[in-house]
Amino acid sequence: MKDIKIGGTDFTGSAIVLGIMRMDALSVDDAAKLLETAHSVGINYIDSADIYGAGKAEEVFGQALKRSSLSAADFKIQSKGGIYRNPEQGQKITRYDFSKQHILDSVDGILQRMGVDHLDSFLLHRPDALMDPAEVASAFDQLQSAGKVRHFGVSNMNPGQVELLQASLSQKLLVNQLQFGVMHTGPVDFGIHTNMTDARSLDHDGGILEYSQLHHMTIQAWSPFQYGQIEGTFIDKPEFPEVNAALQQLADKYGVSKNAIGAAWILRHPAKIQVIAGTMNPDHLIDTAAGTAVDLTAQEWYDVYLAAGNDLP
């Protein structure tokens, strides 16, 4: 498993990240097995968020880590905060909240649930329209000086939002977590279709891919095997015969699974993107991790891109 320099710094993490959004559905024993499987294939980076399973995913992780043969030192542990679930409305999301107190409370809750004394990285989860950068900066400074968080980043932010926040921070934002994959290629489409007038020429995110490369900000690709946002995986879906055929052809060539090729396709991009694998199946995790050993050619990368329904102007 190759490691990636996060944010162009000496802070590193495995190219494949284990996302634990669905870990609340596992027993503690099964979760412990998943963590040991991840470690055995070289995955040393965990991604979470305080809202996953309304906090239960992190509780199961903490219990599983204690039951396993591993310790917190075997992983870089990352979580996210800033989304408010209202307990009086059945945990419905009613706002995004980057207030200082909410950030501090979020981190304290994360540490308690996961049973760790610090986070290697903490990300702001979704842009808060009412964000006060100075208030966020105060929270980050307090968390870092207390030894609770070592590094910081964001999720789902465009370049203007990143710049606005970065201008007030004493820490460099190292990460931006974005949806990206074979069937979610907006940032690539926009670049390819520059100076065109078709739908793919529309800039939905401010050129975030190029911005991240220029500023040495690591992109972490969430839901890499999904189409849309919550519709589900495109792997083995009969609705997507062409892309699955292209993935299978390459899987046969390289002796891996289609999931591995999907991961390799993301890793082939020169932005040095980390891939967040959210599977709770140890075998699927092993399959995906195998993608780090596959180096697709430029033509193979474009073949998959075109098979996914894209075009070249």
C-alpha positions in Angstrom: 0.0 0.0 0.0 1.4 3.3 -1.0 1.3 6.3 1.3 0.4 9.8 0.2 1.7 13.1 1.7 -1.3 14.9 3.1 -1.4 18.5 2.1 2.1 18.4 0.8 3.4 18.0 4.3 5.2 15.2 6.2 1.9 14.0 7.5 1.2 10.9 5.5 -1.7 8.4 5.1 -2.5 5.3 3.0 -3.9 5.8 -0.5 -7.0 3.9 0.6 -8.9 5.2 3.6 -11.3 3.1 5.6 -14.5 5.1 6.0 -16.6 4.0 8.9 -20.0 5.6 8.1 -21.8 2.3 8.2 -19.9 0.7 11.1 -22.9 1.2 13.4 -24.5 -1.7 11.5 -21.7 -4.1 12.6 -21.2 -6.1 15.8 -18.1 -5.2 17.7 -16.5 -8.4 16.8 -17.1 -7.9 13.1 -15.9 -4.3 13.3 -12.7 -5.5 15.0 -12.2 -8.0 12.1 -12.6 -5.2 9.6 -10.0 -3.1 11.3 -7.6 -5.9 11.4 -8.2 -6.6 7.7 -7.6 -3.0 6.9 -4.4 -3.0 8.8 -3.2 -6.2 7.2 -3.5 -4.7 3.7 -1.7 -1.5 4.7 -4.6 0.8 5.3 -3.6 3.1 8.1 -6.1 5.9 7.8 -9.6 6.0 9.3 -12.3 8.5 8.3 -15.4 9.2 10.3 -17.9 12.0 11.2 -19.8 12.7 14.3 -23.1 12.3 12.6 -22.5 8.7 11.3 -25.1 6.6 12.9 -25.9 9.6 15.2 -22.6 8.8 16.8 -22.9 5.1 17.1 -20.5 4.4 14.3 -17.7 6.0 16.4 -18.8 4.1 19.5 -18.6 0.8 17.7 -15.2 1.8 16.3 -13.9 2.6 19.7 -15.1 -0.7 21.2 -13.8 -2.6 18.2 -10.3 -1.0 18.4 -10.1 -2.2 22.1 -11.2 -5.7 21.2 -8.8 -6.0 18.3 -5.1 -6.7 18.5 -4.5 -3.1 17.3 -4.3 0.3 18.9 -4.9 3.9 18.0 -1.2 4.2 17.1 -1.8 1.9 14.2 -4.0 4.4 12.4 -4.3 8.0 11.5 -7.7 8.8 12.8 -9.8 11.5 11.2 -13.3 12.7 11.9 -15.6 15.5 10.8 -18.0 17.9 12.5 -20.2 20.9 11.8 -23.5 19.2 10.9 -26.2 19.6 13.6 -28.7 16.7 14.1 -31.7 17.9 16.1 -32.5 15.3 18.8 -36.0 16.8 19.2 -36.7 16.1 15.5 -35.5 12.5 15.3 -31.9 13.4 14.6 -33.0 15.3 11.5 -30.3 17.6 10.1 -31.6 21.2 10.7 -28.5 23.3 10.2 -24.8 23.4 9.6 -22.9 24.9 12.6 -19.4 26.2 12.6 -19.7 28.1 15.8 -16.8 27.7 18.2 -18.7 25.9 20.9 -20.2 23.4 18.5 -16.8 22.6 17.0 -15.3 22.2 20.5 -18.2 20.0 21.7 -18.1 18.0 18.5 -14.4 17.1 18.9 -14.9 16.2 22.6 -17.8 13.9 21.7 -15.8 12.3 18.9 -12.8 11.6 21.2 -15.0 10.1 23.9 -16.9 7.8 21.5 -13.8 6.6 19.7 -11.8 6.2 22.9 -8.8 8.1 21.7 -7.0 11.2 23.2 -6.5 13.1 19.9 -7.5 13.2 16.3 -4.8 13.2 13.6 -7.2 15.3 11.4 -10.5 17.1 11.9 -12.6 18.4 9.0 -15.5 20.8 8.8 -18.1 18.6 7.1 -20.4 20.9 5.0 -20.1 24.6 4.3 -22.0 26.7 6.9 -23.5 29.8 5.3 -23.1 31.6 8.6 -19.5 30.7 9.1 -17.4 33.3 11.0 -13.8 32.4 10.0 -12.4 34.1 13.1 -14.6 31.9 15.3 -13.5 28.8 13.5 -9.9 29.9 13.9 -10.3 30.3 17.6 -11.7 26.8 17.9 -8.9 25.3 15.9 -6.3 27.1 17.9 -7.8 25.9 21.2 -8.1 22.3 19.9 -4.5 22.2 18.7 -3.0 23.8 21.8 -4.9 21.3 23.9 -3.4 18.5 21.9 -6.9 17.3 20.8 -6.4 17.8 17.0 -3.1 17.8 15.1 -4.2 18.7 11.5 -7.3 20.4 9.9 -9.2 20.4 6.7 -12.6 20.8 5.1 -15.1 18.8 3.2 -17.3 19.8 0.2 -15.9 23.3 0.0 -15.2 25.3 -3.2 -12.0 27.4 -3.6 -13.6 30.7 -2.4 -14.8 29.1 0.8 -11.4 27.5 1.4 -9.6 30.8 0.8 -12.0 32.7 3.1 -11.4 30.3 5.9 -7.7 29.9 5.3 -7.1 33.6 5.6 -8.0 33.5 9.3 -6.3 30.3 10.3 -2.8 29.8 11.7 -2.9 26.2 10.5 -2.8 25.1 6.8 -5.9 23.3 5.6 -4.5 20.0 4.4 -7.6 18.2 3.1 -10.8 18.8 1.1 -13.1 15.8 1.1 -15.1 15.6 -2.2 -17.2 13.1 -4.0 -15.2 11.8 -7.0 -15.1 8.6 -9.0 -15.8 7.0 -12.3 -19.5 8.0 -12.3 -19.0 11.4 -10.5 -16.5 13.3 -12.7 -17.7 16.9 -12.6 -14.3 18.5 -11.7 -12.7 16.6 -14.6 -15.6 17.3 -17.1 -15.4 21.0 -16.5 -11.7 21.1 -17.3 -12.0 18.9 -20.4 -14.9 21.0 -21.7 -13.3 24.4 -21.2 -14.5 26.9 -23.8 -17.4 24.7 -24.7 -21.2 25.5 -24.3 -22.5 22.1 -23.4 -23.7 21.0 -20.0 -20.3 19.5 -19.0 -18.6 22.9 -19.5 -20.5 24.3 -16.5 -18.3 24.9 -13.4 -20.1 23.6 -10.4 -17.3 23.9 -7.9 -15.0 26.7 -8.8 -12.3 24.6 -10.4 -11.6 22.8 -7.1 -9.5 20.1 -8.7 -7.0 22.5 -10.1 -7.1 24.7 -7.0 -6.3 21.8 -4.8 -3.3 20.8 -6.9 -2.0 24.4 -7.0 -2.3 24.7 -3.2 -1.1 21.2 -2.4 -4.4 20.3 -0.8 -5.2 16.6 -0.7 -8.5 15.6 -2.1 -10.2 12.6 -0.4 -12.7 11.0 -2.7 -15.9 9.9 -0.8 -18.4 7.5 -2.2 -16.0 6.5 -5.1 -18.2 3.7 -6.4 -21.6 5.5 -6.3 -23.5 7.2 -9.0 -25.4 10.3 -8.0 -25.1 10.9 -4.3 -27.1 8.3 -2.5 -28.5 6.2 -5.3 -26.0 3.4 -4.7 -23.0 1.7 -6.4 -22.7 1.4 -10.2 -20.5 -1.7 -9.9 -22.4 -4.7 -11.3 -25.5 -2.6 -11.9 -27.3 -3.7 -15.1 -28.2 -0.1 -15.7 -24.5 0.6 -16.5 -23.4 -2.1 -18.9 -20.7 -0.1 -20.8 -18.7 1.1 -17.8 -19.0 -2.3 -16.1 -17.7 -4.0 -19.3 -14.7 -1.6 -19.4 -13.9 -2.2 -15.7 -14.2 -6.0 -16.2 -11.9 -5.9 -19.2 -9.2 -4.2 -17.1 -9.9 -6.3 -14.0 -9.2 -9.4 -16.1 -6.0 -7.9 -17.5 -4.6 -6.9 -14.1 -6.0 -9.9 -12.2 -8.1 -7.8 -9.7 -11.7 -6.9 -9.1 -13.8 -4.1 -10.7 -13.7 -2.2 -7.4 -9.9 -2.3 -7.6 -10.0 -0.8 -11.1 -12.4 1.9 -9.9 -9.9 2.8 -7.1 -7.0 2.7 -9.5 -8.8 5.0 -11.9 -9.0 7.7 -9.1 -5.4 7.1 -8.0 -4.2 7.5 -11.6 -5.0 11.2 -11.4 -1.9 13.3 -10.7 -3.7 15.2 -7.9 -2.7 12.2 -5.6 -6.2 11.7 -4.3 -7.0 9.4 -1.4 -9.8 7.0 -1.9 -12.3 6.5 0.9 -13.6 2.9 0.9 -16.8 2.7 2.9 -17.4 -1.0 2.6 -18.0 -3.0 5.8 -17.1 -6.2 4.0 -13.5 -7.4 4.7 -13.3 -9.2 1.3 -14.5 -6.1 -0.6 -12.0 -4.0 1.3 -9.2 -6.3 0.3 -10.4 -6.1 -3.3 -10.4 -2.3 -3.3 -7.0 -2.1 -1.7 -5.6 -4.2 -4.6 -6.2 -1.2 -6.8 -3.1 0.5 -5.4 -0.9 -2.0 -7.2 -2.5 -1.2 -10.6 -1.1 1.6 -12.7 -3.5 2.3 -15.5 -2.2 3.7 -18.8 -3.5 7.1 -19.9 -5.6 5.3 -22.6 -7.1 2.9 -20.1 -8.0 5.8 -17.9 -9.8 7.6 -20.8 -11.4 4.3 -21.9 -13.1 4.0 -18.5 -14.0 7.8 -18.6 -15.7 7.4 -21.9 -17.4 4.2 -21.0 -19.0 6.0 -18.1 -21.0 8.1 -20.5 -18.6 11.0 -20.9 -17.3 12.5 -24.2 -14.4 14.4 -25.5 -15.2 17.7 -27.3 
